[in-house]
Protein backbone atom coordinates (compact mmCIF):
# COMPACT_ATOMS: atom_id res chain seq x y z
CA UNK A 1 0.00 0.00 0.00
CA UNK A 2 1.07 3.54 -0.69
CA UNK A 3 1.29 5.57 2.54
CA UNK A 4 -0.72 8.76 2.83
CA UNK A 5 0.88 11.79 4.41
CA UNK A 6 -0.93 14.46 6.33
CA UNK A 7 0.53 17.73 7.56
CA UNK A 8 -1.16 19.50 10.46
CA UNK A 9 -0.43 23.16 11.00
CA UNK A 10 -1.97 26.12 12.75
CA UNK A 11 -3.61 28.68 10.51
CA UNK A 12 -1.55 31.85 10.13
CA UNK A 13 -2.53 34.84 12.22
CA UNK A 14 -2.45 38.41 10.89
CA UNK A 15 -1.70 41.14 13.45
CA UNK A 16 -0.99 44.05 11.08
CA UNK A 17 -1.30 45.06 7.44
CA UNK A 18 0.32 47.93 5.56
CA UNK A 19 -0.95 49.84 3.74
CA UNK A 20 -4.60 49.53 4.73
CA UNK A 21 -5.93 50.98 1.50
CA UNK A 22 -5.07 51.17 -2.18
CA UNK A 23 -6.46 52.03 -5.61
CA UNK A 24 -9.29 50.04 -7.15
CA UNK A 25 -7.03 49.04 -10.06
CA UNK A 26 -5.00 46.85 -7.69
CA UNK A 27 -1.23 46.47 -7.74
CA UNK A 28 -0.64 47.57 -4.14
CA UNK A 29 2.00 45.46 -2.40
CA UNK A 30 0.34 44.60 0.90
CA UNK A 31 2.69 43.63 3.75
CA UNK A 32 1.17 41.38 6.40
CA UNK A 33 2.73 40.92 9.82
CA UNK A 34 1.78 38.11 12.15
CA UNK A 35 2.71 34.54 12.91
CA UNK A 36 2.53 31.12 11.33
CA UNK A 37 3.33 32.09 7.75
CA UNK A 38 5.00 29.22 5.88
CA UNK A 39 6.73 28.99 2.52
CA UNK A 40 4.00 26.78 1.03
CA UNK A 41 2.76 26.79 -2.57
CA UNK A 42 -0.77 27.60 -1.38
CA UNK A 43 0.19 30.69 0.63
CA UNK A 44 -2.47 33.21 -0.36
CA UNK A 45 -4.58 36.23 0.54
CA UNK A 46 -8.32 36.47 0.07
CA UNK A 47 -10.17 39.76 -0.17
CA UNK A 48 -13.81 39.59 0.89
CA UNK A 49 -16.03 36.78 2.13
CA UNK A 50 -18.69 36.33 -0.54
CA UNK A 51 -17.65 36.98 -4.13
CA UNK A 52 -14.09 37.00 -2.82
CA UNK A 53 -10.89 37.31 -4.83
CA UNK A 54 -7.83 35.24 -3.97
CA UNK A 55 -4.22 35.96 -4.93
CA UNK A 56 -1.01 34.06 -4.24
CA UNK A 57 1.20 35.43 -1.52
CA UNK A 58 4.96 35.59 -1.14
CA UNK A 59 6.60 34.28 2.03
CA UNK A 60 9.17 36.58 3.61
CA UNK A 61 9.48 34.93 7.03
CA UNK A 62 7.33 33.11 9.58
CA UNK A 63 6.26 36.59 10.74
CA UNK A 64 5.80 38.36 7.38
CA UNK A 65 4.32 37.81 3.94
CA UNK A 66 3.25 40.03 1.05
CA UNK A 67 0.37 39.95 -1.41
CA UNK A 68 -0.32 42.14 -4.41
CA UNK A 69 -3.86 43.45 -4.30
CA UNK A 70 -6.10 42.49 -7.21
CA UNK A 71 -8.44 44.92 -8.96
CA UNK A 72 -11.35 45.45 -6.54
CA UNK A 73 -14.44 47.65 -6.80
CA UNK A 74 -14.28 50.49 -4.25
CA UNK A 75 -15.24 49.30 -0.78
CA UNK A 76 -14.02 47.49 2.33
CA UNK A 77 -12.81 43.89 2.17
CA UNK A 78 -12.15 41.46 5.01
CA UNK A 79 -8.66 40.02 4.57
CA UNK A 80 -8.12 36.28 4.89
CA UNK A 81 -4.86 34.31 4.77
CA UNK A 82 -4.28 30.66 3.88
CA UNK A 83 -1.36 28.26 3.69
CA UNK A 84 -3.11 25.89 1.29
CA UNK A 85 -5.44 28.18 -0.70
CA UNK A 86 -8.50 26.41 0.72
CA UNK A 87 -8.76 27.06 4.46
CA UNK A 88 -8.65 30.76 5.25
CA UNK A 89 -8.15 32.41 8.61
CA UNK A 90 -10.08 35.67 8.52
CA UNK A 91 -8.26 38.58 10.06
CA UNK A 92 -9.73 41.49 11.96
CA UNK A 93 -8.39 43.81 9.26
CA UNK A 94 -10.17 45.43 6.35
CA UNK A 95 -8.47 46.46 3.15
CA UNK A 96 -10.10 49.52 1.60
CA UNK A 97 -10.18 49.79 -2.18
CA UNK A 98 -10.36 53.47 -3.19
CA UNK A 99 -11.89 54.92 -6.32
CA UNK A 100 -9.23 56.76 -8.26
CA UNK A 101 -10.20 59.96 -10.06
N, CA, C and O atoms as a GROMACS GRO file, in nm:
protein
  404
    1UNK      N    1   0.082  -0.119   0.000
    1UNK     CA    2   0.000   0.000   0.000
    1UNK      C    3   0.087   0.125   0.000
    1UNK      O    4   0.195   0.128   0.059
    2UNK      N    5   0.038   0.226  -0.066
    2UNK     CA    6   0.106   0.354  -0.069
    2UNK      C    7   0.066   0.433   0.056
    2UNK      O    8  -0.053   0.452   0.081
    3UNK      N    9   0.165   0.480   0.133
    3UNK     CA   10   0.129   0.557   0.254
    3UNK      C   11   0.074   0.694   0.217
    3UNK      O   12   0.113   0.754   0.117
    4UNK      N   13  -0.017   0.742   0.298
    4UNK     CA   14  -0.072   0.876   0.283
    4UNK      C   15  -0.009   0.965   0.388
    4UNK      O   16   0.006   0.925   0.504
    5UNK      N   17   0.027   1.084   0.349
    5UNK     CA   18   0.088   1.179   0.441
    5UNK      C   19  -0.007   1.293   0.469
    5UNK      O   20  -0.078   1.340   0.380
    6UNK      N   21  -0.007   1.337   0.591
    6UNK     CA   22  -0.093   1.446   0.633
    6UNK      C   23  -0.009   1.543   0.714
    6UNK      O   24   0.064   1.503   0.805
    7UNK      N   25  -0.019   1.671   0.681
    7UNK     CA   26   0.053   1.773   0.756
    7UNK      C   27  -0.048   1.857   0.832
    7UNK      O   28  -0.140   1.913   0.773
    8UNK      N   29  -0.030   1.865   0.963
    8UNK     CA   30  -0.116   1.950   1.046
    8UNK      C   31  -0.040   2.077   1.078
    8UNK      O   32   0.078   2.073   1.112
    9UNK      N   33  -0.106   2.189   1.066
    9UNK     CA   34  -0.044   2.316   1.100
    9UNK      C   35  -0.150   2.410   1.153
    9UNK      O   36  -0.269   2.394   1.125
   10UNK      N   37  -0.106   2.508   1.228
   10UNK     CA   38  -0.197   2.612   1.275
   10UNK      C   39  -0.216   2.713   1.163
   10UNK      O   40  -0.122   2.743   1.089
   11UNK      N   41  -0.336   2.765   1.151
   11UNK     CA   42  -0.361   2.868   1.051
   11UNK      C   43  -0.280   2.993   1.086
   11UNK      O   44  -0.264   3.025   1.204
   12UNK      N   45  -0.230   3.063   0.986
   12UNK     CA   46  -0.155   3.185   1.013
   12UNK      C   47  -0.244   3.291   1.078
   12UNK      O   48  -0.366   3.293   1.058
   13UNK      N   49  -0.182   3.376   1.154
   13UNK     CA   50  -0.253   3.484   1.222
   13UNK      C   51  -0.197   3.618   1.176
   13UNK      O   52  -0.076   3.639   1.179
   14UNK      N   53  -0.285   3.707   1.134
   14UNK     CA   54  -0.245   3.841   1.089
   14UNK      C   55  -0.264   3.938   1.206
   14UNK      O   56  -0.372   3.944   1.266
   15UNK      N   57  -0.158   4.014   1.238
   15UNK     CA   58  -0.170   4.114   1.345
   15UNK      C   59  -0.152   4.257   1.294
   15UNK      O   60  -0.174   4.353   1.368
   16UNK      N   61  -0.113   4.272   1.165
   16UNK     CA   62  -0.099   4.405   1.108
   16UNK      C   63  -0.092   4.396   0.957
   16UNK      O   64  -0.040   4.298   0.902
   17UNK      N   65  -0.145   4.496   0.889
   17UNK     CA   66  -0.130   4.506   0.744
   17UNK      C   67  -0.088   4.649   0.710
   17UNK      O   68  -0.125   4.745   0.778
   18UNK      N   69  -0.010   4.661   0.602
   18UNK     CA   70   0.032   4.793   0.556
   18UNK      C   71   0.052   4.787   0.405
   18UNK      O   72   0.117   4.695   0.357
   19UNK      N   73  -0.001   4.881   0.331
   19UNK     CA   74  -0.095   4.984   0.374
   19UNK      C   75  -0.234   4.924   0.393
   19UNK      O   76  -0.258   4.808   0.358
   20UNK      N   77  -0.324   5.001   0.447
   20UNK     CA   78  -0.460   4.953   0.473
   20UNK      C   79  -0.558   4.992   0.364
   20UNK      O   80  -0.676   4.960   0.372
   21UNK      N   81  -0.508   5.062   0.263
   21UNK     CA   82  -0.593   5.098   0.150
   21UNK      C   83  -0.509   5.109   0.025
   21UNK      O   84  -0.386   5.122   0.031
   22UNK      N   85  -0.576   5.105  -0.090
   22UNK     CA   86  -0.507   5.117  -0.217
   22UNK      C   87  -0.607   5.143  -0.329
   22UNK      O   88  -0.728   5.138  -0.306
   23UNK      N   89  -0.558   5.170  -0.449
   23UNK     CA   90  -0.646   5.203  -0.561
   23UNK      C   91  -0.726   5.082  -0.610
   23UNK      O   92  -0.683   4.967  -0.596
   24UNK      N   93  -0.841   5.110  -0.666
   24UNK     CA   94  -0.929   5.004  -0.715
   24UNK      C   95  -0.866   4.922  -0.828
   24UNK      O   96  -0.909   4.809  -0.852
   25UNK      N   97  -0.768   4.976  -0.897
   25UNK     CA   98  -0.703   4.904  -1.006
   25UNK      C   99  -0.612   4.792  -0.956
   25UNK      O  100  -0.565   4.710  -1.036
   26UNK      N  101  -0.586   4.788  -0.825
   26UNK     CA  102  -0.500   4.685  -0.769
   26UNK      C  103  -0.353   4.722  -0.783
   26UNK      O  104  -0.320   4.836  -0.814
   27UNK      N  105  -0.266   4.625  -0.760
   27UNK     CA  106  -0.123   4.647  -0.774
   27UNK      C  107  -0.053   4.698  -0.649
   27UNK      O  108   0.068   4.724  -0.653
   28UNK      N  109  -0.126   4.713  -0.539
   28UNK     CA  110  -0.064   4.757  -0.414
   28UNK      C  111   0.004   4.638  -0.348
   28UNK      O  112  -0.060   4.534  -0.328
   29UNK      N  113   0.130   4.652  -0.312
   29UNK     CA  114   0.200   4.546  -0.240
   29UNK      C  115   0.163   4.558  -0.093
   29UNK      O  116   0.202   4.652  -0.025
   30UNK      N  117   0.087   4.461  -0.046
   30UNK     CA  118   0.034   4.460   0.090
   30UNK      C  119   0.126   4.374   0.177
   30UNK      O  120   0.145   4.256   0.150
   31UNK      N  121   0.182   4.435   0.281
   31UNK     CA  122   0.269   4.363   0.375
   31UNK      C  123   0.187   4.321   0.495
   31UNK      O  124   0.120   4.403   0.558
   32UNK      N  125   0.192   4.193   0.528
   32UNK     CA  126   0.117   4.138   0.640
   32UNK      C  127   0.216   4.092   0.747
   32UNK      O  128   0.310   4.019   0.719
   33UNK      N  129   0.192   4.137   0.869
   33UNK     CA  130   0.272   4.092   0.982
   33UNK      C  131   0.189   4.000   1.068
   33UNK      O  132   0.067   4.017   1.077
   34UNK      N  133   0.253   3.903   1.130
   34UNK     CA  134   0.178   3.811   1.215
   34UNK      C  135   0.262   3.692   1.255
   34UNK      O  136   0.380   3.706   1.286
   35UNK      N  137   0.200   3.576   1.254
   35UNK     CA  138   0.271   3.454   1.291
   35UNK      C  139   0.215   3.336   1.212
   35UNK      O  140   0.101   3.338   1.166
   36UNK      N  141   0.297   3.235   1.198
   36UNK     CA  142   0.253   3.112   1.133
   36UNK      C  143   0.258   3.111   0.982
   36UNK      O  144   0.204   3.019   0.920
   37UNK      N  145   0.320   3.210   0.920
   37UNK     CA  146   0.333   3.209   0.775
   37UNK      C  147   0.438   3.105   0.737
   37UNK      O  148   0.543   3.095   0.800
   38UNK      N  149   0.409   3.028   0.634
   38UNK     CA  150   0.500   2.922   0.588
   38UNK      C  151   0.523   2.937   0.438
   38UNK      O  152   0.438   2.989   0.366
   39UNK      N  153   0.637   2.891   0.393
   39UNK     CA  154   0.673   2.899   0.252
   39UNK      C  155   0.609   2.781   0.178
   39UNK      O  156   0.678   2.692   0.130
   40UNK      N  157   0.477   2.782   0.169
   40UNK     CA  158   0.400   2.678   0.103
   40UNK      C  159   0.345   2.730  -0.029
   40UNK      O  160   0.322   2.850  -0.044
   41UNK      N  161   0.326   2.641  -0.125
   41UNK     CA  162   0.276   2.679  -0.257
   41UNK      C  163   0.137   2.743  -0.250
   41UNK      O  164   0.102   2.824  -0.336
   42UNK      N  165   0.058   2.707  -0.149
   42UNK     CA  166  -0.077   2.760  -0.138
   42UNK      C  167  -0.090   2.887  -0.057
   42UNK      O  168  -0.202   2.932  -0.032
   43UNK      N  169   0.022   2.946  -0.016
   43UNK     CA  170   0.018   3.069   0.063
   43UNK      C  171  -0.056   3.176  -0.017
   43UNK      O  172  -0.016   3.210  -0.128
   44UNK      N  173  -0.164   3.228   0.041
   44UNK     CA  174  -0.247   3.320  -0.036
   44UNK      C  175  -0.325   3.416   0.053
   44UNK      O  176  -0.342   3.394   0.173
   45UNK      N  177  -0.374   3.522  -0.011
   45UNK     CA  178  -0.458   3.623   0.054
   45UNK      C  179  -0.593   3.622  -0.017
   45UNK      O  180  -0.601   3.608  -0.138
   46UNK      N  181  -0.697   3.638   0.062
   46UNK     CA  182  -0.832   3.647   0.007
   46UNK      C  183  -0.893   3.779   0.051
   46UNK      O  184  -0.886   3.816   0.168
   47UNK      N  185  -0.954   3.847  -0.043
   47UNK     CA  186  -1.017   3.976  -0.017
   47UNK      C  187  -1.168   3.957  -0.027
   47UNK      O  188  -1.220   3.927  -0.134
   48UNK      N  189  -1.236   3.976   0.085
   48UNK     CA  190  -1.381   3.959   0.089
   48UNK      C  191  -1.421   3.820   0.138
   48UNK      O  192  -1.338   3.730   0.150
   49UNK      N  193  -1.550   3.806   0.166
   49UNK     CA  194  -1.603   3.678   0.213
   49UNK      C  195  -1.688   3.614   0.105
   49UNK      O  196  -1.659   3.502   0.062
   50UNK      N  197  -1.791   3.683   0.060
   50UNK     CA  198  -1.869   3.633  -0.054
   50UNK      C  199  -1.820   3.707  -0.177
   50UNK      O  200  -1.782   3.824  -0.169
   51UNK      N  201  -1.821   3.641  -0.290
   51UNK     CA  202  -1.765   3.698  -0.413
   51UNK      C  203  -1.622   3.745  -0.389
   51UNK      O  204  -1.582   3.853  -0.432
   52UNK      N  205  -1.546   3.662  -0.320
   52UNK     CA  206  -1.409   3.700  -0.282
   52UNK      C  207  -1.312   3.680  -0.399
   52UNK      O  208  -1.342   3.610  -0.496
   53UNK      N  209  -1.198   3.744  -0.386
   53UNK     CA  210  -1.089   3.731  -0.483
   53UNK      C  211  -0.966   3.685  -0.408
   53UNK      O  212  -0.930   3.741  -0.305
   54UNK      N  213  -0.901   3.581  -0.461
   54UNK     CA  214  -0.783   3.524  -0.397
   54UNK      C  215  -0.661   3.544  -0.485
   54UNK      O  216  -0.667   3.527  -0.607
   55UNK      N  217  -0.548   3.581  -0.422
   55UNK     CA  218  -0.422   3.596  -0.493
   55UNK      C  219  -0.314   3.520  -0.418
   55UNK      O  220  -0.323   3.503  -0.296
   56UNK      N  221  -0.213   3.474  -0.489
   56UNK     CA  222  -0.101   3.406  -0.424
   56UNK      C  223  -0.019   3.506  -0.345
   56UNK      O  224  -0.005   3.622  -0.384
   57UNK      N  225   0.035   3.460  -0.234
   57UNK     CA  226   0.120   3.543  -0.152
   57UNK      C  227   0.266   3.506  -0.168
   57UNK      O  228   0.299   3.404  -0.230
   58UNK      N  229   0.353   3.588  -0.112
   58UNK     CA  230   0.496   3.559  -0.114
   58UNK      C  231   0.545   3.556   0.031
   58UNK      O  232   0.526   3.652   0.106
   59UNK      N  233   0.608   3.446   0.068
   59UNK     CA  234   0.660   3.428   0.203
   59UNK      C  235   0.788   3.508   0.220
   59UNK      O  236   0.879   3.501   0.137
   60UNK      N  237   0.796   3.584   0.327
   60UNK     CA  238   0.917   3.658   0.361
   60UNK      C  239   0.983   3.591   0.482
   60UNK      O  240   1.103   3.566   0.482
   61UNK      N  241   0.901   3.562   0.584
   61UNK     CA  242   0.948   3.493   0.703
   61UNK      C  243   0.826   3.436   0.774
   61UNK      O  244   0.713   3.456   0.729
   62UNK      N  245   0.847   3.365   0.882
   62UNK     CA  246   0.733   3.311   0.958
   62UNK      C  247   0.647   3.422   1.016
   62UNK      O  248   0.534   3.397   1.058
   63UNK      N  249   0.699   3.545   1.019
   63UNK     CA  250   0.626   3.659   1.074
   63UNK      C  251   0.583   3.761   0.969
   63UNK      O  252   0.520   3.861   1.003
   64UNK      N  253   0.616   3.738   0.840
   64UNK     CA  254   0.580   3.836   0.738
   64UNK      C  255   0.558   3.769   0.603
   64UNK      O  256   0.628   3.675   0.565
   65UNK      N  257   0.458   3.821   0.532
   65UNK     CA  258   0.432   3.781   0.394
   65UNK      C  259   0.381   3.903   0.318
   65UNK      O  260   0.343   4.003   0.379
   66UNK      N  261   0.380   3.894   0.186
   66UNK     CA  262   0.325   4.003   0.105
   66UNK      C  263   0.228   3.946   0.002
   66UNK      O  264   0.241   3.832  -0.043
   67UNK      N  265   0.132   4.028  -0.034
   67UNK     CA  266   0.037   3.995  -0.140
   67UNK      C  267   0.016   4.120  -0.224
   67UNK      O  268   0.014   4.232  -0.171
   68UNK      N  269   0.001   4.102  -0.353
   68UNK     CA  270  -0.032   4.214  -0.441
   68UNK      C  271  -0.183   4.219  -0.454
   68UNK      O  272  -0.246   4.120  -0.490
   69UNK      N  273  -0.241   4.335  -0.425
   69UNK     CA  274  -0.386   4.345  -0.430
   69UNK      C  275  -0.437   4.332  -0.573
   69UNK      O  276  -0.377   4.385  -0.666
   70UNK      N  277  -0.548   4.261  -0.589
   70UNK     CA  278  -0.609   4.249  -0.721
   70UNK      C  279  -0.697   4.370  -0.749
   70UNK      O  280  -0.723   4.449  -0.658
   71UNK      N  281  -0.744   4.388  -0.871
   71UNK     CA  282  -0.844   4.492  -0.896
   71UNK      C  283  -0.970   4.461  -0.812
   71UNK      O  284  -1.020   4.348  -0.813
   72UNK      N  285  -1.018   4.562  -0.741
   72UNK     CA  286  -1.135   4.546  -0.654
   72UNK      C  287  -1.224   4.668  -0.667
   72UNK      O  288  -1.175   4.781  -0.664
   73UNK      N  289  -1.355   4.648  -0.681
   73UNK     CA  290  -1.444   4.765  -0.680
   73UNK      C  291  -1.426   4.841  -0.549
   73UNK      O  292  -1.396   4.779  -0.446
   74UNK      N  293  -1.444   4.973  -0.549
   74UNK     CA  294  -1.428   5.049  -0.425
   74UNK      C  295  -1.514   4.991  -0.312
   74UNK      O  296  -1.630   4.955  -0.332
   75UNK      N  297  -1.454   4.983  -0.194
   75UNK     CA  298  -1.524   4.930  -0.078
   75UNK      C  299  -1.427   4.872   0.023
   75UNK      O  300  -1.305   4.883   0.007
   76UNK      N  301  -1.481   4.810   0.126
   76UNK     CA  302  -1.402   4.749   0.233
   76UNK      C  303  -1.407   4.597   0.219
   76UNK      O  304  -1.512   4.540   0.193
   77UNK      N  305  -1.292   4.533   0.236
   77UNK     CA  306  -1.281   4.389   0.217
   77UNK      C  307  -1.212   4.325   0.338
   77UNK      O  308  -1.104   4.367   0.377
   78UNK      N  309  -1.277   4.224   0.395
   78UNK     CA  310  -1.215   4.146   0.501
   78UNK      C  311  -1.098   4.070   0.439
   78UNK      O  312  -1.112   4.012   0.331
   79UNK      N  313  -0.985   4.070   0.507
   79UNK     CA  314  -0.866   4.002   0.457
   79UNK      C  315  -0.854   3.865   0.522
   79UNK      O  316  -0.861   3.853   0.644
   80UNK      N  317  -0.836   3.763   0.441
   80UNK     CA  318  -0.812   3.628   0.489
   80UNK      C  319  -0.678   3.577   0.438
   80UNK      O  320  -0.631   3.619   0.332
   81UNK      N  321  -0.616   3.487   0.515
   81UNK     CA  322  -0.486   3.431   0.477
   81UNK      C  323  -0.493   3.279   0.486
   81UNK      O  324  -0.557   3.224   0.576
   82UNK      N  325  -0.428   3.212   0.392
   82UNK     CA  326  -0.428   3.066   0.388
   82UNK      C  327  -0.290   3.012   0.355
   82UNK      O  328  -0.212   3.077   0.284
   83UNK      N  329  -0.260   2.895   0.406
   83UNK     CA  330  -0.136   2.826   0.369
   83UNK      C  331  -0.157   2.729   0.253
   83UNK      O  332  -0.062   2.692   0.184
   84UNK      N  333  -0.284   2.689   0.232
   84UNK     CA  334  -0.311   2.589   0.129
   84UNK      C  335  -0.408   2.638   0.020
   84UNK      O  336  -0.442   2.563  -0.071
   85UNK      N  337  -0.453   2.763   0.030
   85UNK     CA  338  -0.544   2.818  -0.070
   85UNK      C  339  -0.688   2.771  -0.055
   85UNK      O  340  -0.772   2.802  -0.139
   86UNK      N  341  -0.716   2.695   0.051
   86UNK     CA  342  -0.850   2.641   0.072
   86UNK      C  343  -0.908   2.688   0.205
   86UNK      O  344  -1.018   2.742   0.211
   87UNK      N  345  -0.832   2.667   0.312
   87UNK     CA  346  -0.876   2.706   0.446
   87UNK      C  347  -0.819   2.843   0.479
   87UNK      O  348  -0.698   2.861   0.487
   88UNK      N  349  -0.908   2.940   0.499
   88UNK     CA  350  -0.865   3.076   0.525
   88UNK      C  351  -0.894   3.115   0.668
   88UNK      O  352  -1.000   3.085   0.723
   89UNK      N  353  -0.798   3.183   0.729
   89UNK     CA  354  -0.815   3.240   0.861
   89UNK      C  355  -0.847   3.388   0.839
   89UNK      O  356  -0.762   3.464   0.793
   90UNK      N  357  -0.969   3.427   0.871
   90UNK     CA  358  -1.008   3.567   0.852
   90UNK      C  359  -0.943   3.654   0.957
   90UNK      O  360  -0.942   3.621   1.075
   91UNK      N  361  -0.890   3.765   0.914
   91UNK     CA  362  -0.826   3.858   1.006
   91UNK      C  363  -0.928   3.961   1.052
   91UNK      O  364  -1.039   3.968   1.000
   92UNK      N  365  -0.888   4.040   1.147
   92UNK     CA  366  -0.973   4.149   1.196
   92UNK      C  367  -0.952   4.275   1.112
   92UNK      O  368  -1.005   4.381   1.144
   93UNK      N  369  -0.874   4.264   1.005
   93UNK     CA  370  -0.839   4.381   0.926
   93UNK      C  371  -0.921   4.390   0.798
   93UNK      O  372  -0.956   4.290   0.737
   94UNK      N  373  -0.951   4.514   0.760
   94UNK     CA  374  -1.017   4.543   0.635
   94UNK      C  375  -0.918   4.611   0.542
   94UNK      O  376  -0.842   4.698   0.584
   95UNK      N  377  -0.920   4.573   0.416
   95UNK     CA  378  -0.846   4.646   0.315
   95UNK      C  379  -0.948   4.732   0.242
   95UNK      O  380  -1.053   4.683   0.202
   96UNK      N  381  -0.918   4.858   0.224
   96UNK     CA  382  -1.010   4.952   0.160
   96UNK      C  383  -0.961   4.982   0.018
   96UNK      O  384  -0.851   5.034  -0.002
   97UNK      N  385  -1.046   4.949  -0.078
   97UNK     CA  386  -1.018   4.979  -0.218
   97UNK      C  387  -1.078   5.115  -0.248
   97UNK      O  388  -1.198   5.136  -0.232
   98UNK      N  389  -0.992   5.209  -0.294
   98UNK     CA  390  -1.036   5.347  -0.320
   98UNK      C  391  -1.061   5.370  -0.467
   98UNK      O  392  -0.989   5.319  -0.553
   99UNK      N  393  -1.164   5.450  -0.495
   99UNK     CA  394  -1.189   5.492  -0.632
   99UNK      C  395  -1.087   5.599  -0.668
   99UNK      O  396  -1.069   5.697  -0.595
  100UNK      N  397  -1.021   5.579  -0.780
  100UNK     CA  398  -0.923   5.676  -0.826
  100UNK      C  399  -0.988   5.768  -0.928
  100UNK      O  400  -1.059   5.723  -1.018
  101UNK      N  401  -0.963   5.897  -0.914
  101UNK     CA  402  -1.020   5.996  -1.006
  101UNK      C  403  -0.913   6.046  -1.100
  101UNK      O  404  -0.940   6.130  -1.186
   0.00000   0.00000   0.00000
